[in-house]
Amino acid sequence: MKTLDESIEALLSGPPYCLGSEEAIADVFALLREQVVRAAQHSDLYANYVRHWPIKVEHAQSIAELPYIPVSAFKRNPPLALVPAEKYQRILLSSATTDQVPSRIAIDALTAKRMTRGVVAILRDFIGSDRRPYLIVDSAESNAASATLGARGAAIRALSPFATEAVYCLKGGNLDIDDEALQLFIEQHGDKPVIIYGFTSILWTKLIQPLITKGKTLGLRQAVILHSGGWKKLIDESVSKETFNTSVSHVIGCQEIKIIDYYGMVENLGIIYPDCAAGNKHAPVYGAVVIRDPLTLKPVPAGGTGIVQVCSALPASFPGHLLLTEDMATVIAEDGCSCGRPGIAFRFVGRIAKAEVRGCGNIDRQRTA
């Protein structure tokens, strides 16, 4: 019989969406239950929470019955961790505006390794494994070396295994376009496959809108564009996803199908949720998603909308295995999608009313020093 670590290793070594839904759910349920037990052995605070859960862990019959915690539980310093401080490799900080408190996620070497492998496996399933030039719609300062790392830096680094080189096309505190760097990138790689990444709001306000104003297009016809986070600002400006994709496609020069929006959060590290060809999101075999009714907190059926709970078997250094987010989503299908990926298919629809609004990765430098 495999140990917990061996089982996680086996899942990370295979395709992220290969198992049928029933098999995948059974496997990840067993891993999540074991992770809850292990986490309680390493944190008295978490153990106390688990003891007071209405259903004993050993009696749980499904992922939905296991004890989940709100993501706000990580808005504390020192961080809620399962390993001593001397084993921290880095502290990850969630998105937060300057007057809000970010989550602080303690990462040890094992968790960092799993995080990288998990995200790489998912991205490989969507964009292939080829390495190519990488254009980052941000400034180099957002990914500066530090004992702490913000959401933008973590997202930028997630794509580095697919890069032959990395070029930042914004500069300074105002994130102005670095015309020289951008033009050189186009001249060197304009006719080649490239990867482009930026936070959604930064990509839109700092690159796409200014280039539209200038009447300029980039002609990167073989670009694959990934973006994440920051939709609130665009929604406030009445920018729909359709308008966003049409405008980005026109300015960059690529097909709309090559623009991939994905959801990710540092509290759920190692797992991201890109849009598939059908416009839906999916959990990998080492994770799961439960959509809960806002009033009863019971799982909703296909067609229902509720609060998103994300699950991951990967964390070893913090109890991020079952987390209730502040986001809402609709269940599109309970068993498979037209894209071929099994399991629940869902789409995000926004944040919970009156929930704390994240700051699109704009981490206060004083907090991250």
C-alpha positions as CSV (number, residue, x, y, z in Angstrom):
1,M,0.0,0.0,0.0
2,K,1.3,3.4,-1.0
3,T,2.1,6.0,1.6
4,L,0.5,9.5,1.4
5,D,3.7,11.0,-0.1
6,E,4.0,8.1,-2.6
7,S,0.4,8.6,-3.7
8,I,0.8,12.3,-4.3
9,E,4.0,11.6,-6.2
10,A,2.1,9.1,-8.4
11,L,-0.6,11.7,-9.3
12,L,2.0,14.4,-10.0
13,S,3.8,12.0,-12.3
14,G,0.8,11.4,-14.6
15,P,-1.5,13.5,-16.7
16,P,-3.5,16.0,-14.6
17,Y,-6.9,15.1,-16.0
18,C,-6.5,11.5,-16.9
19,L,-8.8,9.6,-14.5
20,G,-12.5,9.1,-14.8
21,S,-14.5,11.3,-12.4
22,E,-15.5,8.6,-9.9
23,E,-12.0,7.2,-9.6
24,A,-10.4,10.6,-9.3
25,I,-12.8,11.8,-6.6
26,A,-12.3,8.6,-4.6
27,D,-8.5,8.9,-4.8
28,V,-8.3,12.6,-3.9
29,F,-10.9,12.1,-1.1
30,A,-8.6,9.5,0.5
31,L,-5.6,11.8,0.2
32,L,-7.4,14.9,1.5
33,R,-8.7,13.0,4.6
34,E,-5.2,11.7,5.3
35,Q,-3.8,15.2,4.9
36,V,-6.3,16.6,7.4
37,V,-5.2,14.0,9.9
38,R,-1.5,14.8,9.3
39,A,-2.1,18.5,9.5
40,A,-3.9,18.2,12.8
41,Q,-0.8,16.4,14.2
42,H,1.4,19.3,13.4
43,S,-0.8,22.3,14.4
44,D,-2.6,22.5,17.7
45,L,-4.7,25.4,16.3
46,Y,-5.8,23.4,13.3
47,A,-6.3,20.3,15.4
48,N,-8.7,22.2,17.7
49,Y,-10.7,23.4,14.6
50,V,-10.9,19.8,13.3
51,R,-12.1,18.4,16.7
52,H,-15.0,20.8,16.7
53,W,-16.1,20.0,13.2
54,P,-19.6,18.5,13.1
55,I,-18.5,15.4,11.3
56,K,-15.5,13.4,12.6
57,V,-12.8,13.1,9.9
58,E,-12.9,9.3,10.1
59,H,-16.7,9.3,9.6
60,A,-16.6,11.6,6.5
61,Q,-18.0,9.9,3.4
62,S,-17.2,12.6,0.8
63,I,-14.9,15.6,0.2
64,A,-17.9,17.9,1.0
65,E,-18.0,16.5,4.6
66,L,-14.3,17.1,5.4
67,P,-13.5,20.2,7.5
68,Y,-12.8,23.2,5.4
69,I,-11.4,26.5,6.6
70,P,-12.0,30.0,5.1
71,V,-9.1,31.6,3.2
72,S,-9.2,34.4,5.8
73,A,-7.6,32.0,8.3
74,F,-4.3,32.7,6.6
75,K,-4.5,36.5,7.2
76,R,-2.3,36.3,10.2
77,N,1.4,36.7,11.2
78,P,3.1,34.5,12.0
79,P,1.5,32.4,9.3
80,L,-0.7,29.3,10.0
81,A,1.9,26.6,9.3
82,L,2.6,23.0,9.8
83,V,6.4,23.3,9.9
84,P,8.7,25.3,12.1
85,A,9.9,28.7,10.8
86,E,13.4,27.5,10.1
87,K,12.0,25.2,7.4
88,Y,10.3,28.0,5.5
89,Q,11.7,28.4,2.1
90,R,9.6,31.5,1.4
91,I,6.5,33.3,2.5
92,L,3.9,33.8,-0.3
93,L,1.6,36.8,0.0
94,S,-1.9,36.9,-1.5
95,S,-3.2,39.9,-3.5
96,A,-4.2,42.8,-1.2
97,T,-4.5,46.5,-1.4
98,T,-2.4,48.6,0.9
99,D,-5.2,48.9,3.5
100,Q,-5.9,45.2,3.6
101,V,-4.1,42.2,5.1
102,P,-2.7,39.6,2.7
103,S,-2.7,35.9,3.4
104,R,0.7,34.6,4.4
105,I,1.5,31.1,3.1
106,A,4.6,29.4,4.5
107,I,6.3,27.2,1.9
108,D,8.9,24.6,2.6
109,A,11.0,22.7,0.1
110,L,8.6,19.8,-0.4
111,T,5.6,22.1,-0.9
112,A,7.5,24.3,-3.3
113,K,8.5,21.3,-5.4
114,R,5.0,20.0,-5.5
115,M,3.6,23.4,-6.3
116,T,5.9,23.8,-9.3
117,R,5.1,20.3,-10.6
118,G,1.4,20.7,-10.2
119,V,1.2,24.0,-12.1
120,V,3.6,22.8,-14.8
121,A,1.5,19.7,-15.4
122,I,-1.7,21.7,-15.8
123,L,-0.1,24.3,-18.1
124,R,1.5,21.6,-20.2
125,D,-2.0,20.1,-20.7
126,F,-3.2,23.5,-22.1
127,I,-0.3,25.0,-23.9
128,G,2.0,22.0,-24.6
129,S,5.5,21.5,-23.3
130,D,7.6,23.5,-25.8
131,R,9.8,26.2,-24.4
132,R,9.5,29.6,-26.1
133,P,10.3,33.3,-25.6
134,Y,8.3,34.8,-22.7
135,L,7.0,38.3,-22.6
136,I,5.9,39.5,-19.1
137,V,3.4,42.3,-19.0
138,D,4.8,43.7,-15.7
139,S,8.0,45.2,-14.3
140,A,11.0,43.3,-13.1
141,E,10.4,44.6,-9.6
142,S,7.3,42.5,-9.2
143,N,9.5,39.4,-9.3
144,A,12.4,40.6,-7.3
145,A,14.3,38.2,-5.1
146,S,13.0,38.3,-1.6
147,A,12.2,36.1,1.4
148,T,8.6,36.9,0.6
149,L,6.9,36.8,-2.8
150,G,3.7,38.4,-3.9
151,A,0.9,37.0,-6.1
152,R,2.2,38.7,-9.3
153,G,5.7,37.3,-8.8
154,A,4.4,33.8,-8.1
155,A,2.3,33.9,-11.2
156,I,5.2,35.1,-13.3
157,R,7.5,32.4,-12.0
158,A,4.9,29.7,-12.7
159,L,5.6,30.1,-16.5
160,S,9.4,30.1,-16.3
161,P,9.7,26.4,-17.0
162,F,8.2,27.1,-20.4
163,A,10.5,30.0,-21.3
164,T,13.7,30.2,-23.3
165,E,14.1,33.8,-22.2
166,A,12.1,36.3,-20.2
167,V,11.5,40.0,-21.1
168,Y,9.5,42.5,-19.0
169,C,7.7,45.1,-21.2
170,L,6.6,47.4,-18.4
171,K,8.8,49.6,-16.2
172,G,8.7,51.9,-13.2
173,G,6.2,52.4,-10.4
174,N,3.5,53.5,-12.9
175,L,4.1,50.4,-15.1
176,D,4.7,52.4,-18.2
177,I,5.4,50.5,-21.5
178,D,9.1,49.9,-22.0
179,D,8.9,50.7,-25.7
180,E,12.5,49.6,-26.3
181,A,12.2,46.2,-24.7
182,L,8.8,45.6,-26.4
183,Q,10.1,46.6,-29.8
184,L,13.2,44.4,-29.5
185,F,11.1,41.5,-28.5
186,I,8.9,41.9,-31.5
187,E,11.8,42.3,-33.9
188,Q,13.5,39.1,-32.5
189,H,10.4,36.9,-32.1
190,G,7.6,38.4,-34.1
191,D,7.2,35.4,-36.3
192,K,7.8,32.7,-33.6
193,P,5.6,31.0,-31.0
194,V,5.8,33.1,-27.8
195,I,4.2,33.1,-24.4
196,I,2.7,36.3,-22.9
197,Y,1.6,36.6,-19.3
198,G,0.1,39.5,-17.3
199,F,-2.4,40.1,-14.5
200,T,-5.7,40.7,-16.2
201,S,-6.1,44.3,-15.1
202,I,-2.5,45.2,-15.8
203,L,-2.5,43.6,-19.2
204,W,-5.6,45.6,-20.0
205,T,-4.9,49.0,-18.5
206,K,-1.1,49.1,-19.0
207,L,-0.6,47.4,-22.4
208,I,-3.8,46.9,-24.4
209,Q,-5.6,50.2,-23.7
210,P,-2.4,52.4,-24.3
211,L,-1.7,50.5,-27.6
212,I,-5.3,50.9,-28.7
213,T,-5.0,54.7,-28.0
214,K,-1.8,54.8,-30.1
215,G,-3.4,52.7,-32.8
216,K,-0.6,50.2,-32.6
217,T,-0.7,46.4,-32.9
218,L,2.2,44.0,-32.2
219,G,1.7,41.3,-34.9
220,L,2.6,38.4,-32.6
221,R,0.5,35.9,-34.5
222,Q,1.8,32.8,-32.8
223,A,1.4,34.2,-29.2
224,V,-0.3,32.2,-26.4
225,I,-1.6,34.7,-23.8
226,L,-2.3,33.7,-20.2
227,H,-3.8,36.1,-17.7
228,S,-5.2,35.8,-14.2
229,G,-6.8,37.9,-11.5
230,G,-8.0,41.5,-11.5
231,W,-11.4,41.2,-13.2
232,K,-13.2,43.5,-10.7
233,K,-11.6,46.7,-12.1
234,L,-12.6,45.7,-15.7
235,I,-16.1,44.8,-14.6
236,D,-16.4,48.2,-12.9
237,E,-15.4,49.7,-16.3
238,S,-18.0,47.6,-18.1
239,V,-15.3,45.6,-19.9
240,S,-16.8,42.1,-20.7
241,K,-14.8,39.0,-21.3
242,E,-15.8,39.1,-24.9
243,T,-14.6,42.7,-25.3
244,F,-11.4,41.9,-23.5
245,N,-10.6,38.9,-25.8
246,T,-11.5,40.7,-29.0
247,S,-9.3,43.7,-28.1
248,V,-6.4,41.6,-26.8
249,S,-6.5,39.4,-30.0
250,H,-6.5,42.5,-32.2
251,V,-3.7,44.3,-30.4
252,I,-1.4,41.3,-29.9
253,G,-2.3,39.8,-33.3
254,C,-3.1,36.2,-32.1
255,Q,-6.3,34.2,-32.3
256,E,-8.9,34.6,-29.5
257,I,-8.7,30.9,-28.7
258,K,-5.0,31.4,-27.7
259,I,-6.1,33.8,-24.9
260,I,-6.4,31.8,-21.7
261,D,-7.9,33.2,-18.5
262,Y,-7.0,31.2,-15.4
263,Y,-8.0,31.3,-11.8
264,G,-5.4,30.8,-9.1
265,M,-4.6,31.8,-5.6
266,V,-1.6,31.5,-3.3
267,E,-3.7,29.7,-0.7
268,N,-4.4,27.0,-3.3
269,L,-0.9,26.9,-4.6
270,G,0.1,24.2,-7.1
271,I,-3.3,24.3,-8.8
272,I,-4.6,26.7,-11.3
273,Y,-7.9,26.6,-13.3
274,P,-7.5,27.7,-16.9
275,D,-10.4,28.1,-19.2
276,C,-10.8,25.1,-21.5
277,A,-12.0,25.4,-25.2
278,A,-15.6,25.3,-23.9
279,G,-15.0,28.2,-21.5
280,N,-15.1,26.0,-18.4
281,K,-12.7,25.3,-15.6
282,H,-11.7,22.0,-14.1
283,A,-9.9,20.5,-11.1
284,P,-6.9,18.2,-11.7
285,V,-6.6,14.7,-10.2
286,Y,-4.6,16.1,-7.2
287,G,-7.4,18.6,-6.3
288,A,-11.2,19.1,-6.3
289,V,-13.8,21.8,-6.3
290,V,-17.0,22.0,-4.3
291,I,-19.6,24.7,-5.1
292,R,-21.6,25.4,-1.9
293,D,-25.0,27.0,-1.5
294,P,-24.5,30.4,0.2
295,L,-27.3,29.8,2.7
296,T,-27.0,26.1,3.5
297,L,-23.4,25.5,2.5
298,K,-24.5,22.2,0.9
299,P,-23.1,21.3,-2.5
300,V,-25.2,22.6,-5.4
301,P,-26.2,20.5,-8.5
302,A,-25.5,21.3,-12.1
303,G,-26.9,24.7,-13.0
304,G,-26.5,25.9,-9.4
305,T,-24.4,28.8,-8.3
306,G,-22.6,29.0,-5.0
307,I,-19.4,29.7,-3.0
308,V,-16.3,28.0,-4.3
309,Q,-14.4,25.6,-2.1
310,V,-11.0,24.6,-3.5
311,C,-9.2,21.5,-2.4
312,S,-5.6,20.3,-2.9
313,A,-3.7,17.3,-1.7
314,L,-0.3,19.0,-2.4
315,P,0.5,21.3,0.6
316,A,2.8,19.9,3.3
317,S,3.8,23.1,5.1
318,F,0.4,24.7,5.7
319,P,-3.2,23.4,6.0
320,G,-4.4,24.5,2.6
321,H,-6.1,21.3,1.7
322,L,-9.8,22.4,2.0
323,L,-10.4,26.1,1.6
324,L,-13.7,28.1,1.3
325,T,-12.9,31.1,-0.9
326,E,-14.7,34.4,-1.3
327,D,-15.6,33.7,-4.9
328,M,-18.8,32.5,-6.6
329,A,-19.2,30.0,-9.4
330,T,-21.8,28.1,-11.4
331,V,-21.7,24.4,-11.9
332,I,-21.9,23.8,-15.7
333,A,-21.8,20.0,-15.6
334,E,-21.1,17.5,-12.8
335,D,-19.5,14.8,-14.9
336,G,-17.4,15.9,-17.8
337,C,-17.1,18.6,-20.4
338,S,-17.2,18.8,-24.1
339,C,-13.4,19.5,-24.0
340,G,-12.9,15.9,-22.8
341,R,-11.8,16.6,-19.2
342,P,-13.7,14.6,-16.6
343,G,-15.3,15.7,-13.4
344,I,-17.1,19.0,-12.5
345,A,-17.0,21.8,-15.0
346,F,-17.6,25.3,-13.6
347,R,-17.4,29.0,-14.3
348,F,-16.6,31.8,-11.9
349,V,-19.3,34.6,-11.7
350,G,-17.7,37.0,-9.3
351,R,-17.0,37.6,-5.6
352,I,-19.3,37.2,-2.7
353,A,-21.2,40.4,-1.9
354,K,-19.4,42.4,0.8
355,A,-16.4,40.1,0.6
356,E,-13.0,41.7,0.9
357,V,-11.9,42.7,-2.5
358,R,-8.4,41.6,-3.5
359,G,-5.9,44.1,-4.9
360,C,-5.0,42.4,-8.2
361,G,-1.6,41.5,-7.0
362,N,-0.6,45.1,-6.1
363,I,1.4,44.1,-3.0
364,D,2.5,46.9,-0.7
365,R,6.3,46.9,-0.9
366,Q,6.6,47.8,2.8
367,R,4.8,44.5,3.6
368,T,7.0,42.4,1.4
369,A,10.3,43.8,2.4
